[in-house]
């Protein structure tokens, strides 16, 4: 029982058999059978069947029960009874009912609706069983992330959303005027600021919304999404990969432990999640390219006349979704690809001292077509080399002077990564599209509701 209210929640009913309780929620469905009125009630924690028997309640209460419509808001009082046929093993024998509002003409009926209709009514679609299950899985994943870092000596640090410069180039930034100071940008990443706080606190993480103005229409892309970004002083690339594995294993196992009802609603094959245990697979970028060509995974490129040609995958090209999915077809748990070509990675990533053609970077790919869920690297800690990269990318030295300062005053080896919350939830939940795993998705063709 909540200590703030005198009513209970549906998820706790199996512990309250024989007791009289009051539940507050919304009508999910109703069925009338003469003197019996069956009301499926949802309250956000679950769904339970409430049985109103005409002989046990007043005529007025029974007529109110008969009048209920989908999504009407009510408080129902009754006795919790065991029922092995029910999904959660209980039902409610109704003794009282209070109607808060009778909903009229609820637009999302039990029939099939097109995705555009559902997205227009996202504020109501969230009430469906599947969408509620996804949101509860999302909440569990977010809690697992915080618990993991808070329990391992990390300190949460908030990075600004408005920034004066880009983290990874300016082509995918949302810009806005910032008083008399020129343009400001919605943050692509909290990483640069996390590096600064890591030099103060040792191990930190940021967790918040980030923005990418990419004109992508895939099942994996949003223009606004949440990302957790740990940053660690005195960590090299191997430490970074080890931490990423530990974190993902913890998240998946936590979701398995706490979200079984939700995963069942999603029809998720939990045996595939149970396999997500360390150690994960690892391949260098070079090994991955060799595997793609050995297994005849071609690169499709458009010709000037609009036709397509197929080529062996060239060393130096970044992987796309087809290459990632091909690589992951051989694995039942995540794989980390490391040491990518320097030229396809961000300016702040440290080049491998043993082979400057590759950066000490890593991506974690998840199985079952989930694709990349983590991108990270060891950061360049040498002032001169970082300045050279900033100049090479034609970035503003003035705008990055504070970032360069981190390499002037007590610079140390350090590493970090970013994990996309929505891609991770999509993978764990088994959702078909990333637009389902954030309450109100922002995409290139959608900014409402």
C-alpha positions as CSV (number, residue, x, y, z in Angstrom):
1,X,0.0,0.0,0.0
2,X,1.2,3.5,-0.8
3,X,1.7,5.6,2.3
4,X,0.4,8.6,0.5
5,X,-3.0,7.2,-0.5
6,X,-5.4,4.7,1.0
7,X,-5.8,2.7,-2.2
8,X,-3.8,-0.1,-3.8
9,X,-2.3,-0.9,-7.2
10,X,-3.1,-3.8,-9.4
11,X,0.4,-5.2,-9.5
12,X,0.2,-5.8,-5.7
13,X,-3.2,-7.6,-5.7
14,X,-1.7,-11.2,-5.5
15,X,-0.5,-10.3,-2.0
16,X,-3.9,-9.1,-0.9
17,X,-6.2,-12.0,-1.5
18,X,-9.2,-11.9,0.9
19,X,-8.8,-8.2,1.6
20,X,-11.1,-5.3,0.5
21,X,-9.2,-2.8,-1.6
22,X,-9.9,0.3,-3.6
23,X,-8.4,0.6,-7.1
24,X,-8.2,3.8,-9.2
25,X,-7.9,3.6,-12.9
26,X,-9.4,3.5,-16.4
27,X,-11.8,1.0,-18.0
28,X,-9.9,-1.1,-20.5
29,X,-12.9,-3.2,-21.7
30,X,-16.3,-4.3,-20.5
31,X,-18.6,-7.3,-21.0
32,X,-22.2,-7.6,-19.9
33,X,-23.9,-11.0,-19.1
34,X,-27.3,-10.3,-17.6
35,X,-26.8,-9.9,-13.8
36,X,-23.0,-9.9,-14.2
37,X,-20.9,-7.0,-15.4
38,X,-17.3,-7.7,-16.2
39,X,-15.0,-4.6,-16.1
40,X,-11.3,-4.9,-17.1
41,X,-9.6,-2.1,-15.1
42,X,-6.1,-0.7,-15.8
43,X,-4.1,1.6,-13.5
44,X,-0.7,1.7,-15.2
45,X,0.7,-1.1,-13.1
46,X,-1.5,-3.8,-14.7
47,X,-5.0,-5.0,-15.7
48,X,-7.5,-6.9,-13.5
49,X,-11.0,-8.1,-14.1
50,X,-13.6,-6.7,-11.7
51,X,-16.9,-8.6,-11.5
52,X,-20.0,-6.6,-10.5
53,X,-22.9,-8.9,-9.5
54,X,-26.3,-7.2,-9.4
55,X,-27.3,-8.9,-6.2
56,X,-24.3,-7.7,-4.3
57,X,-24.5,-4.0,-5.1
58,X,-27.1,-1.2,-5.3
59,X,-29.2,-0.8,-8.4
60,X,-27.5,2.6,-9.0
61,X,-24.0,1.1,-8.7
62,X,-24.9,-1.7,-11.1
63,X,-26.4,0.7,-13.7
64,X,-23.2,2.8,-13.4
65,X,-21.2,-0.3,-14.1
66,X,-23.3,-1.1,-17.1
67,X,-22.8,2.4,-18.5
68,X,-19.0,2.3,-18.5
69,X,-17.2,2.9,-21.7
70,X,-13.6,2.4,-22.8
71,X,-11.2,4.7,-20.9
72,X,-13.8,6.0,-18.5
73,X,-12.1,6.9,-15.2
74,X,-13.3,5.1,-12.1
75,X,-12.6,4.0,-8.5
76,X,-13.6,0.5,-7.8
77,X,-13.9,-1.1,-4.3
78,X,-14.1,-4.8,-3.8
79,X,-12.7,-8.0,-2.4
80,X,-9.6,-9.6,-3.9
81,X,-10.3,-13.2,-4.9
82,X,-7.9,-15.9,-6.2
83,X,-8.6,-16.9,-9.8
84,X,-6.1,-19.2,-11.5
85,X,-7.7,-18.4,-14.9
86,X,-6.7,-14.8,-14.6
87,X,-3.5,-13.4,-16.0
88,X,-2.3,-12.2,-12.6
89,X,-4.1,-14.9,-10.6
90,X,-6.8,-12.7,-9.1
91,X,-10.0,-10.9,-9.7
92,X,-12.1,-8.3,-7.9
93,X,-15.6,-8.9,-6.4
94,X,-17.0,-5.4,-6.7
95,X,-18.8,-3.9,-3.7
96,X,-18.6,-0.2,-4.8
97,X,-17.9,2.0,-7.8
98,X,-17.3,5.7,-8.2
99,X,-17.4,7.2,-11.7
100,X,-15.0,10.1,-12.2
101,X,-15.7,10.7,-15.9
102,X,-17.6,8.8,-18.6
103,X,-15.4,8.8,-21.7
104,X,-17.2,9.3,-25.0
105,X,-16.2,8.2,-28.5
106,X,-12.6,7.1,-27.5
107,X,-10.8,7.2,-30.9
108,X,-8.5,4.1,-30.5
109,X,-10.9,1.2,-30.5
110,X,-10.0,-2.5,-30.4
111,X,-10.0,-2.6,-34.2
112,X,-6.8,-2.3,-36.3
113,X,-5.5,1.3,-36.9
114,X,-2.8,2.5,-39.3
115,X,0.5,3.7,-37.9
116,X,-0.1,7.3,-39.0
117,X,-3.4,7.4,-37.1
118,X,-1.7,5.9,-34.0
119,X,1.1,8.4,-34.1
120,X,-1.3,11.3,-34.4
121,X,-3.0,10.0,-31.3
122,X,0.3,9.1,-29.5
123,X,-1.0,10.8,-26.3
124,X,-3.7,8.1,-26.2
125,X,-1.9,5.2,-27.9
126,X,0.4,5.1,-24.9
127,X,-2.5,3.6,-22.9
128,X,-2.5,0.4,-24.9
129,X,-1.1,-2.8,-23.3
130,X,1.9,-3.0,-25.7
131,X,2.9,0.6,-25.4
132,X,2.5,0.6,-21.6
133,X,4.7,-2.5,-21.5
134,X,7.4,-0.7,-23.6
135,X,7.3,2.3,-21.3
136,X,7.7,0.2,-18.2
137,X,10.7,-1.6,-19.8
138,X,12.1,1.8,-20.7
139,X,11.8,2.9,-17.1
140,X,13.5,-0.3,-15.9
141,X,16.4,0.2,-18.3
142,X,16.9,3.8,-17.2
143,X,16.9,2.7,-13.6
144,X,19.4,-0.1,-14.3
145,X,21.7,2.4,-16.0
146,X,21.6,4.8,-13.0
147,X,22.0,1.9,-10.5
148,X,24.9,0.5,-12.3
149,X,26.9,3.7,-12.4
150,X,25.8,5.0,-9.0
151,X,26.9,1.6,-7.6
152,X,30.3,1.6,-9.2
153,X,31.8,4.9,-8.0
154,X,30.5,7.2,-10.7
155,X,28.9,10.6,-10.1
156,X,26.1,12.0,-12.2
157,X,27.0,15.3,-13.9
158,X,24.6,17.3,-16.0
159,X,25.9,18.7,-19.3
160,X,24.3,21.7,-21.0
161,X,21.8,21.2,-23.8
162,X,22.6,24.6,-25.3
163,X,26.3,24.6,-26.5
164,X,28.4,27.1,-28.5
165,X,30.0,24.5,-30.8
166,X,29.5,21.0,-32.2
167,X,30.9,17.8,-30.7
168,X,31.1,15.9,-34.0
169,X,30.8,18.5,-36.8
170,X,28.1,21.0,-37.7
171,X,26.2,19.2,-40.4
172,X,23.7,17.5,-38.1
173,X,23.0,20.4,-35.6
174,X,19.9,22.2,-34.7
175,X,20.8,25.9,-34.3
176,X,19.1,28.8,-32.6
177,X,19.9,32.4,-32.0
178,X,21.3,33.0,-28.5
179,X,20.7,36.7,-27.5
180,X,23.5,38.8,-28.8
181,X,26.1,36.0,-28.7
182,X,25.3,34.5,-32.1
183,X,24.2,31.0,-32.7
184,X,23.9,28.3,-30.1
185,X,23.2,24.6,-30.8
186,X,21.2,21.8,-29.3
187,X,23.7,19.3,-27.9
188,X,24.7,16.3,-29.9
189,X,26.4,14.8,-26.9
190,X,27.4,15.6,-23.3
191,X,30.8,14.0,-23.8
192,X,33.1,17.1,-24.0
193,X,31.7,18.5,-20.8
194,X,31.8,15.0,-19.2
195,X,35.6,15.0,-20.0
196,X,35.9,18.2,-18.0
197,X,34.0,16.9,-15.0
198,X,35.9,13.6,-15.1
199,X,39.1,15.6,-14.6
200,X,37.5,16.9,-11.4
201,X,35.8,13.8,-10.1
202,X,37.5,10.8,-11.8
203,X,34.5,8.9,-13.0
204,X,31.3,10.6,-14.1
205,X,28.3,10.0,-16.3
206,X,25.8,12.3,-18.0
207,X,22.3,11.1,-18.8
208,X,19.9,13.2,-20.8
209,X,18.4,14.2,-24.2
210,X,20.6,14.8,-27.2
211,X,19.7,16.1,-30.7
212,X,20.8,15.1,-34.2
213,X,19.5,16.9,-37.3
214,X,20.0,13.8,-39.5
215,X,17.6,13.3,-42.3
216,X,17.3,9.6,-41.6
217,X,14.1,7.6,-41.9
218,X,15.2,4.3,-40.5
219,X,13.8,2.1,-37.7
220,X,16.8,3.2,-35.6
221,X,16.8,7.0,-35.9
222,X,15.2,9.8,-33.9
223,X,16.1,13.5,-34.0
224,X,15.7,13.7,-30.2
225,X,16.9,10.8,-28.0
226,X,18.4,10.0,-24.7
227,X,21.9,9.0,-24.2
228,X,24.0,7.9,-21.2
229,X,27.7,8.9,-21.4
230,X,30.2,7.7,-18.9
231,X,33.7,9.3,-18.9
232,X,36.6,7.9,-16.9
233,X,40.0,9.3,-16.1
234,X,42.9,6.9,-16.4
235,X,40.9,4.4,-18.5
236,X,42.3,3.1,-21.8
237,X,40.4,1.5,-24.6
238,X,40.4,-2.0,-23.1
239,X,39.0,-0.6,-19.8
240,X,36.4,1.3,-21.8
241,X,35.3,-2.0,-23.6
242,X,35.2,-3.9,-20.3
243,X,33.0,-1.3,-18.7
244,X,30.6,-1.3,-21.7
245,X,30.2,-5.0,-21.4
246,X,29.6,-4.9,-17.7
247,X,27.0,-2.2,-18.1
248,X,25.1,-3.9,-20.9
249,X,25.0,-7.3,-19.1
250,X,23.7,-5.5,-16.0
251,X,21.0,-3.7,-17.9
252,X,19.7,-6.8,-19.7
253,X,19.7,-9.0,-16.7
254,X,17.9,-6.3,-14.6
255,X,15.2,-6.1,-17.3
256,X,14.9,-9.9,-17.3
257,X,14.5,-9.9,-13.5
258,X,12.0,-7.0,-13.3
259,X,10.0,-7.0,-16.5
260,X,8.8,-10.5,-17.2
261,X,5.1,-9.5,-17.5
262,X,6.0,-6.7,-19.9
263,X,8.3,-9.0,-22.0
264,X,5.5,-11.5,-22.2
265,X,3.1,-8.9,-23.5
266,X,5.7,-8.0,-26.2
267,X,6.1,-11.7,-27.1
268,X,9.8,-11.5,-26.5
269,X,11.9,-14.6,-26.6
270,X,13.6,-14.1,-23.3
271,X,16.1,-17.0,-23.9
272,X,17.9,-14.7,-26.3
273,X,18.3,-12.1,-23.6
274,X,19.4,-14.7,-21.1
275,X,22.4,-15.4,-23.4
276,X,23.6,-11.8,-22.9
277,X,26.4,-12.6,-20.5
278,X,30.1,-11.6,-20.5
279,X,32.4,-12.0,-22.2
280,X,31.0,-10.5,-25.3
281,X,32.5,-11.0,-28.8
282,X,35.2,-8.7,-30.0
283,X,36.7,-8.1,-33.5
284,X,39.0,-5.4,-34.9
285,X,37.6,-3.3,-37.7
286,X,40.2,-5.0,-40.0
287,X,39.0,-8.5,-38.9
288,X,35.4,-7.4,-39.6
289,X,36.2,-6.2,-43.1
290,X,38.0,-9.5,-43.8
291,X,35.0,-11.4,-42.5
292,X,32.6,-9.4,-44.7
293,X,34.6,-10.1,-47.9
294,X,35.2,-13.7,-47.0
295,X,31.5,-14.2,-46.6
296,X,30.7,-12.3,-49.8
297,X,28.8,-9.4,-48.1
298,X,28.9,-6.8,-50.8
299,X,28.8,-3.0,-50.6
300,X,26.0,-1.5,-52.8
301,X,26.8,1.8,-54.4
302,X,24.8,3.9,-56.8
303,X,26.2,4.8,-60.2
304,X,25.8,8.1,-61.9
305,X,23.0,6.7,-64.1
306,X,21.0,5.6,-61.1
307,X,21.9,1.9,-61.3
308,X,23.6,0.0,-58.5
309,X,26.8,-1.9,-58.5
310,X,28.2,-4.3,-55.9
311,X,31.8,-4.2,-54.6
312,X,33.9,-5.9,-52.1
313,X,33.8,-4.0,-48.9
314,X,36.8,-1.6,-48.9
315,X,39.0,-1.0,-45.9
316,X,38.4,2.6,-44.7
317,X,34.6,2.7,-45.4
318,X,32.3,3.0,-42.3
319,X,29.9,0.2,-41.7
320,X,26.2,0.6,-42.5
321,X,23.2,-1.3,-41.2
322,X,23.6,-4.2,-43.8
323,X,27.2,-4.8,-42.8
324,X,26.4,-4.6,-39.1
325,X,23.5,-7.0,-39.4
326,X,25.7,-9.4,-41.5
327,X,28.4,-9.4,-38.9
328,X,26.0,-10.0,-36.1
329,X,24.3,-12.9,-37.8
330,X,26.9,-15.2,-36.4
331,X,26.5,-14.1,-32.8
332,X,23.8,-14.5,-30.1
333,X,25.1,-11.7,-27.9
334,X,26.8,-8.3,-28.5
335,X,30.0,-7.8,-30.3
336,X,32.4,-5.0,-30.0
337,X,34.2,-3.8,-33.2
338,X,37.3,-1.8,-32.3
339,X,40.1,0.2,-33.9
340,X,38.3,1.9,-36.7
341,X,39.9,3.9,-39.5
342,X,40.9,7.3,-38.1
343,X,39.4,9.2,-41.0
344,X,35.8,7.9,-40.3
345,X,36.0,8.8,-36.6
346,X,35.6,12.0,-34.6
347,X,38.5,14.4,-34.1
348,X,38.7,13.8,-30.4
349,X,39.4,10.0,-30.7
350,X,43.0,9.0,-30.0
351,X,45.0,7.5,-32.8
352,X,46.6,4.2,-32.1
353,X,50.3,4.9,-31.4
354,X,51.2,1.6,-33.0
355,X,49.1,2.3,-36.1
356,X,48.0,5.9,-36.7
357,X,45.7,4.8,-39.5
358,X,43.3,3.5,-36.9
359,X,41.6,5.2,-33.9
360,X,41.3,3.7,-30.5
361,X,37.5,3.6,-31.0
362,X,34.9,1.0,-30.4
363,X,31.2,0.3,-31.3
364,X,29.1,-2.3,-29.6
365,X,26.6,-4.0,-31.9
366,X,23.7,-5.9,-30.5
367,X,22.2,-9.0,-32.0
368,X,18.8,-9.6,-33.6
369,X,19.2,-6.8,-36.0
370,X,19.4,-4.2,-33.2
371,X,22.6,-2.6,-34.6
372,X,24.9,-0.2,-32.9
373,X,23.9,0.6,-29.3
374,X,27.2,2.0,-28.1
375,X,29.9,4.2,-29.6
376,X,33.1,5.1,-27.7
377,X,36.8,5.6,-27.6
378,X,39.9,6.5,-25.8
379,X,40.2,10.3,-26.0
380,X,43.2,12.2,-27.4
381,X,45.0,13.4,-24.4
382,X,48.0,15.1,-26.2
383,X,47.5,18.9,-26.6
384,X,49.5,19.2,-29.9
385,X,47.8,16.2,-31.5
386,X,44.3,17.4,-30.5
387,X,45.0,20.9,-31.9
388,X,46.2,19.3,-35.1
389,X,42.9,17.4,-35.4
390,X,40.8,20.4,-34.7
391,X,42.7,22.3,-37.5
392,X,42.4,19.3,-39.8
393,X,38.6,19.3,-39.4
394,X,38.4,23.1,-39.9
395,X,36.9,23.6,-36.4
396,X,37.2,26.8,-34.4
397,X,40.2,26.8,-32.2
398,X,38.7,29.6,-30.1
399,X,35.5,27.6,-29.5
400,X,37.5,24.6,-28.4
401,X,40.0,26.4,-26.3
402,X,38.4,25.3,-23.1
403,X,38.5,21.7,-24.3
404,X,42.2,22.1,-25.2
405,X,42.8,23.4,-21.7
406,X,42.0,19.9,-20.4
407,X,45.2,18.8,-22.2
408,X,47.3,21.6,-20.7
409,X,46.6,21.2,-17.0
410,X,47.1,17.6,-15.7
411,X,46.2,15.7,-18.8
412,X,45.8,11.9,-18.4
413,X,44.7,9.0,-20.5
414,X,40.9,8.9,-20.4
415,X,38.0,7.2,-22.2
416,X,34.3,7.1,-22.5
417,X,31.3,6.0,-24.5
418,X,27.7,6.8,-25.3
419,X,24.8,4.3,-25.1
420,X,21.5,5.2,-26.8
421,X,18.6,4.5,-24.5
422,X,16.0,4.1,-27.2
423,X,18.1,1.7,-29.3
424,X,18.8,-0.4,-26.2
425,X,15.1,-0.4,-25.2
426,X,14.1,-1.3,-28.7
427,X,16.5,-4.3,-28.6
428,X,15.5,-5.5,-25.2
429,X,11.8,-5.1,-25.7
430,X,11.7,-6.5,-29.2
431,X,9.8,-3.4,-30.4
432,X,9.7,-3.1,-34.2
433,X,10.4,0.6,-34.6
434,X,12.3,3.1,-32.4
435,X,9.3,5.5,-32.5
436,X,7.6,3.1,-30.1
437,X,10.2,3.3,-27.3
438,X,10.1,7.0,-26.5
439,X,6.8,8.6,-25.2
440,X,6.7,11.3,-27.8
441,X,9.0,10.6,-30.8
442,X,10.6,13.4,-32.7
443,X,11.5,12.5,-36.3
444,X,12.2,14.4,-39.5
445,X,8.5,14.2,-40.4
446,X,7.0,14.5,-36.9
447,X,7.0,17.0,-34.1
448,X,3.4,16.5,-32.8
449,X,1.8,15.7,-30.4
